[in-house]
Amino acid sequence: MNINMKLSPNQALWLALFITAGSPIAGKFTVGYLSPSFILLFGTLTTLLIYAPWLTKNKLWGKFFAKDIRNKLSVMGLFGTALPFLLLLIALRWTTPSNSAILNQAESVYSIIFAILFLKEKPLLKQLLGTFLIVAGAVLILAVNGYTPMWKGDLLVLGTVWMFQVSHIAAKKLPADISVDFITAARGFYGFIWSAVIAVIGLPLGMDISFKMSAPGFISLLYIAVFVYTLRNKFWYEAIRNMPLAKATAVILSYPVFTYIISVAVGFDKIQLYQVCGLILALSGAYMVTLVKKD
């Protein structure tokens, strides 16, 4: 599949943002009817099937195993899709879509930590202040939900989002001539393989691959498979390969605002002061960190 939409980088970015905003909501619906493993397998396989005609026409199947890129693509499939989305879906069994979206801002903190450890960069004062605000927002949410089932989901989100940074690093190291469509298809391909491996390993540990079909669950599953795992990835790569990563990150970091509005509208959340304050603190800190990266 080669979606021949003539989109500017900004249009692609905003489409990616709105799809991302709906992702925790769809995830919350689906985990009520489907096991996280089933959602991952169905979603990644759907991406692969959508792109199968395009891959066949352009004789690109073998490129998935090209020696110079296969390890990077595999890392993207594992740490960009299979592991983090599985854990985030499990987390949504306990926490709310809003909390999940807000706590995802902790990825900015991990970005700084990775830069210090692996790139030997020294953070500026503004970065440290932004990081403090993100942590303050997360701590506020955790403090209110402490020692409740929701807390378990919140902690799982915080312990998961670092994986996306690993995936981003792998994606940035891919050759510049690789198309956005191929990257999206490859992430689906390796995401499916790793999801299958994890599902098989998880069976003896009590993880199931079950589903109970219903209209809400099926619609949410299609949204995740077609929009989140396929179109969102395509639009995101279209944006970051044609504009500064800092600019793209600054825009997409605002998605928890829209997730919160939708979550309240559908009844998963109620307007609560601690969430609003946590949202403001986390977004302010993440945006401050992003502005430093622009300089």
N, C-alpha and C positions, 0 to 999 in steps of 0.2 A: 504494500500500500504506500503510495506516494501522494500525500494530501497536497494537491496543487492549489492551496490557498495562498493568495498574494497578501501576506501579512508583513507589516513592518515589525521590527524588533519590539517596539513598544506595545503594539497590538498583541503580539505573541505573549509578551510578559504579562499583560493584564488578563488575558485568557487563562494563562497558567495560574495566576493568583486566584481567580474566582473558582477554578476547578479545585485548587488546593483547599480553599476555604470550605468547600462542601465535603472534602474527604473524611474528616472526623465524624461528620453527621452520618454519611453513608456507612462508615465503619460501625458506628453505634447501632444502626439499624440491622446490619448484616450479622453481627456477632450474637444477636438475639435468636437467629435462625440457623446460622451456618458456622461451622468450626473455622477458626483462623487458617488452618492448613488448607481446607477446601477453598476458601476465598483466594489464598495466594496461588494455588495451583490453577484455579479457573481463570484468575485475572491475568497471570503471566502467559498461560496457554492462549488466551484470547488475543493478546498482543501479537504473539507469534503467528497465529492463524490469520490475523488481519494483514500482516506483512508478508505472509507466505507467497502470494502471487507476485508481488514486487520483487521479493528475493529470488524467486525462480526465474522470472523474466530477465533479471539482470545478472543471473548466475553468481549470487553472492553468498550462498549457503556455506561454501568452503572458507569464505573470508572470516567466519566466526572463529576458525581455528588457526588463523595466520599467526606465525610464531612471534611476530613483533607486537601484536595487540591482544592475543588471547588471554593472557594473564590479567591485563587491565580490564578487559571486558568481564572476566570471571569475577574480579573483585567488585565491579559495579553491580553484577547480578546478586552477589552474596550480601555485600554491605550497603548497597543502594536500594535493594528490593527485598530479597528473601528473609533475611534476619530482622531488619528494623520494622518492616511492615507486619511481620508475624507478631513481634513483641508489642507493637503499638495497638494491634487489633486485640491482643490478649488484655492489654491495659484498659481498653475501652469497656471491658466487662465490669470494671470496678469504678473507673473515673468517668468524668463527663467530657464531651467533645471540646468544650471551652477550656477546661483545665489542660487537656492534652495539647491543644493549639498554643496556649500561653506558655506551657512548659517546654514546647518545642523551641522556644527562643533561646534555650540553653545551648543550642548548637553554636551560637555566636561565642559563648564562653569556651567551648571545646575548640573552636577555630583559633582562638588566641593561644590556648594551651598547646595545640599541635604546632603552631608557628614557633613557639618558644622551644619546644622539644626537638622538632625535626628540621626547622628552618633557621634556628639560632637567632630568631628575631627578638628584639627587646621591646616590650609594649610601652607605649606612651601613656602619659598620665590620663589623657582622655579615654584611652582604651580601658584602663583600669577602672575609671569611674563608670564607664558604660557597663563593664562586667559586674561591678558592684550593684548597679541598678537591676540588672537581669537576675542576679542571685537574690536580691532583696524581694523581687516579685515572686520568684519561685519559693523562697522561704516563707513568705506571707501565705501562699496557698497551702504549703505543706503544714504550716503551723495550725491553720484552721482545721485542716483535715486529718491532723495527727491521730494515729492509732485508730483509724476507721478503715473500712474496706476501700474507700476512695483513696486513702493514702497509699495503699499498695499499688494502685494503678498509677498514681502520680510519680512514685519512686521509679516504677518501671519505665515510664516515659523519660525521666531524667537520665536513667542509665542506658538508654537506647540511642538517643539522637546523635551521639558522637560518631556513629557508624556512617551517617550521611557525609561527614567530612572526609572519611576514607574514600568513599565513592567519588566525591567531587575531585579529590586529588588525582584519582585514577583517570577520570574523564578529562581533566585538564592536560594530562600527559599523552592523550591520543593524538595521532597525526592530524594536522589541520585540514587535510583533504578528505577526511572521512565525513560523510554526510550525516545530517541530523536524523534522517530516517533510518540509516543503518545503525547508528548509536541506540536509537529507541528500540529497534528490533533486537539488537544484540543484548540489551539489558533485559528484554523480555525472555529471550532464549536462555541466557544463563540464570536469570531469575527463576525460570521454570525448573531447570535442572537442579539448582540448589534447593528450591522449595520441595522438590520430590525427595531429595536426599534427606533433608531435615524431617520430612513427614515420615519416612521409613524409619529413621533413627528414633523418632519420637513415639512411634506406636508402642514399643515395650515400656515406655515411660509414662504412658497414659494419655498421650496426645491422640485425638481422634481425627478422622477425615469424614465428618458427618454433615448432613444437611437436612433441613426441614423446610421444604419449599413453601413460600407464601408470596403474595403480591409485593409487600414492602421489601422482603428479603431479596426477591428476584430483581426488582427495580434497582435497589441499592447495589446489588452484585454487578449488574450491568454498568452502573455508573462507575464503580471502582475499576472494572475491567477495561471499559472502552475509554472513559474520560480520564481517570486518574493514572492508570498504568500505561496508557497509550498516548492519548492526546496531550495530557499535561506534560509528560516527559518530552514529547516532540516540541511543544511550544517553549518549554523551559530551555532546552538545548538551542532552539532557534534564537532565543533572546540572548543567552550568555555567550554565544559564539559570534554575536554581532553588536555587542555593547559591553562596556566595562562590567565586570562581575559585581563590583561594589554597587553600581547603580541598580542592577537587577535585584541584588539582595535587599537593598534599601526599600524597594517597592514591594517585593513579595513578603517581606517581614510584617507587613500590615495585615496579612490574611487573618490572624486571630480575631481582629475586630469584626470581620464579616462572619466568621465561624460563630462568634459569641451571639451576634444578632440572630442568625439562623437557628442556633441551638435554643435560644430563648423562645423564638417564634414557634418551634415545633414541640416545645415542652420538655426538652432534655435538661434545660437549665432554667433557673429563675434569676432575675437581676439581683445580685448580691454585692454589697459594697467591697468585700474582700477580693472578689474576682475582678471587679472594675479597677481597683487599686493595683492589684497584681498585674493586670493587663497593661496599665499605663506605665508602671515601673519597668516591666520587661521590654515593652516596645520602645520606650525611651532609651533604655540602655543598649538594645540591639541596634537602633538607628544611630546612636552615638558611635558605637564601634564601627559601623559601616562607613560613616563619614570619615573616620580616621583612615580607613583603607583607601578612600578616594584620593587622599593627599599624596 
